[in-house]
Amino acid sequence: RVSAGGSTLRGVEAELKMQLAGQGFFKDAQITVAIEQYRSQKVYIVGEVRSPGAYPMSGNMRLVEALALAGSTLPTASGEAVVVHPSNESLVVEAARSVDLNDPRNNDPDRVARVDLRELENGDLHQNVALRSGDTVFVLRAENVYVFGQVKNPGAYPLRQKDTTVLQALSLAGGVTDRGSTGRIQIIRIVNGKKIELRAALTDFVEPRDTVVVPERFF
């Protein structure tokens, strides 16, 4: 047994090497000591995950490992996560500000890292950012698109990826019924507080909070 409290990793290695030599086990042991888990260092995972909370850091924790600890993301999660690095301000203040995507301070890469979860799922390891003690990971909630009219399952559906087309939005609602007209689809959109109605093709992109309406065919 070797006491490691207050010592560095290299100090623990030197102490182990000396004791193993002094007790006759090895003449010149080659020893590497690494930290498996930091009990006093935590990361905070909140938002659209199954088990939000504070989790102890492992040696070189990255985002994928942290999300796995939190039970992965929920179906209501958007395609984006925000990692807020700690500062001199309180964690509560940081948390409140970090979800404001219009805050210009959130463009500071030393304070905030934005991650595209869809690209991460597709194997882009650049999105698998390294975490620091005290980091807060926010998994943002997806905004909804509303699909009504001649579709099989009308209702509100989360937009989990960017550049979602009208056709993809219709597929979320189970597709168009036999009585639906795909040639006269409308999008109702709020722009600057005013409602506008747009004629939409299947390849057009929808925006958050759009309402897609599939009318009934004439014959």
SVG drawing of the C-alpha trace seen along z (x, -y; Angstrom):
<svg xmlns="http://www.w3.org/2000/svg" viewBox="-63 -42 81 52">
<polyline fill="none" stroke="black" stroke-width="0.4" points="0.0,0.0 1.2,-3.4 -0.3,-6.7 -1.0,-8.9 -2.7,-11.9 -0.9,-15.1 1.6,-13.5 2.0,-13.8 1.6,-10.8 5.4,-10.8 5.9,-10.9 3.7,-7.9 5.6,-6.0 8.9,-6.8 7.6,-5.6 6.3,-2.4 9.5,-1.7 11.5,-2.3 9.4,0.0 9.4,2.8 13.2,2.6 13.6,2.3 11.4,5.4 13.2,7.4 10.4,7.8 12.1,6.0 15.5,4.4 14.4,1.8 10.6,1.8 9.1,-0.2 5.8,-1.7 3.2,-4.0 0.4,-5.4 -2.7,-7.0 -5.9,-8.4 -8.9,-6.2 -11.5,-8.6 -11.4,-12.0 -13.8,-11.9 -13.5,-15.6 -13.8,-16.7 -17.2,-16.6 -19.0,-17.5 -22.6,-18.5 -24.9,-17.0 -28.3,-18.6 -31.1,-19.1 -32.5,-16.4 -30.7,-13.3 -32.2,-10.4 -30.3,-10.9 -29.2,-14.5 -26.9,-15.3 -23.3,-15.6 -20.9,-12.9 -17.3,-12.3 -14.6,-12.8 -12.5,-10.0 -8.9,-10.5 -9.4,-12.0 -13.2,-12.3 -14.7,-13.3 -18.2,-14.2 -19.3,-10.7 -18.3,-9.2 -20.2,-11.9 -23.4,-11.4 -23.1,-7.6 -23.0,-8.2 -26.2,-10.3 -28.0,-7.5 -27.8,-9.0 -30.0,-11.7 -33.8,-11.7 -35.9,-11.7 -36.8,-15.3 -33.1,-16.3 -32.0,-18.6 -28.9,-17.9 -26.8,-20.3 -25.0,-20.2 -23.3,-23.1 -20.4,-22.6 -19.8,-25.6 -16.4,-25.8 -16.3,-27.1 -15.3,-30.7 -15.1,-32.9 -18.8,-33.4 -21.2,-31.0 -22.3,-27.8 -26.0,-28.9 -25.2,-32.2 -23.3,-30.3 -26.0,-27.8 -28.7,-30.5 -26.6,-32.3 -25.4,-29.4 -28.8,-28.4 -29.2,-31.9 -27.9,-31.3 -28.0,-35.0 -25.6,-35.9 -22.4,-37.1 -20.3,-35.8 -21.2,-32.3 -19.1,-32.7 -16.0,-32.6 -14.4,-29.1 -12.5,-29.3 -15.9,-29.6 -18.3,-27.6 -17.9,-24.7 -20.8,-23.8 -21.1,-20.3 -23.1,-18.9 -24.5,-15.6 -25.5,-14.3 -22.0,-14.6 -20.7,-13.0 -23.0,-10.1 -21.7,-9.7 -18.1,-9.3 -16.7,-12.9 -14.3,-12.7 -13.6,-16.4 -17.0,-16.8 -16.0,-14.6 -14.6,-17.5 -12.4,-17.0 -14.1,-18.0 -12.7,-19.9 -13.6,-19.7 -16.6,-21.9 -17.9,-21.8 -21.6,-21.8 -23.0,-19.9 -26.3,-21.2 -28.2,-18.9 -30.7,-21.3 -34.3,-20.6 -35.4,-20.3 -37.9,-22.8 -41.1,-21.4 -42.6,-21.4 -46.4,-20.9 -47.9,-18.7 -51.6,-18.7 -54.2,-17.8 -54.2,-14.7 -51.4,-12.8 -51.6,-9.6 -50.5,-11.0 -51.0,-14.7 -49.2,-16.5 -46.1,-18.2 -42.7,-16.6 -39.2,-17.6 -36.7,-18.8 -33.7,-16.7 -31.6,-17.6 -30.8,-20.7 -32.1,-21.1 -35.2,-19.0 -37.3,-19.0 -41.1,-19.0 -40.9,-15.4 -39.0,-14.4 -41.4,-16.3 -44.3,-14.4 -42.6,-11.1 -42.4,-12.0 -46.2,-12.2 -46.5,-8.8 -46.7,-10.1 -49.6,-11.4 -52.9,-9.6 -54.6,-8.4 -56.7,-11.5 -53.8,-14.0 -52.5,-16.3 -48.7,-16.7 -49.0,-19.3 -50.7,-21.9 -48.9,-21.7 -48.7,-24.9 -46.4,-26.1 -47.7,-28.5 -44.8,-30.5 -44.5,-33.3 -42.1,-36.0 -41.6,-39.1 -44.8,-38.3 -46.9,-38.0 -48.4,-34.9 -47.5,-34.1 -48.6,-31.2 -46.2,-29.7 -46.7,-27.2 -44.2,-24.4 -42.5,-21.7 -41.5,-18.4 -37.8,-19.4 -38.2,-22.8 -36.8,-23.1 -38.9,-23.6 -38.0,-25.9 -38.7,-25.4 -42.3,-26.2 -43.5,-25.9 -47.0,-24.3 -47.1,-22.1 -50.6,-21.6 -51.5,-18.8 -54.9,-19.6 -57.3,-17.1 -57.3,-16.2 -60.0,-17.6 -60.6,-14.1"/>
</svg>
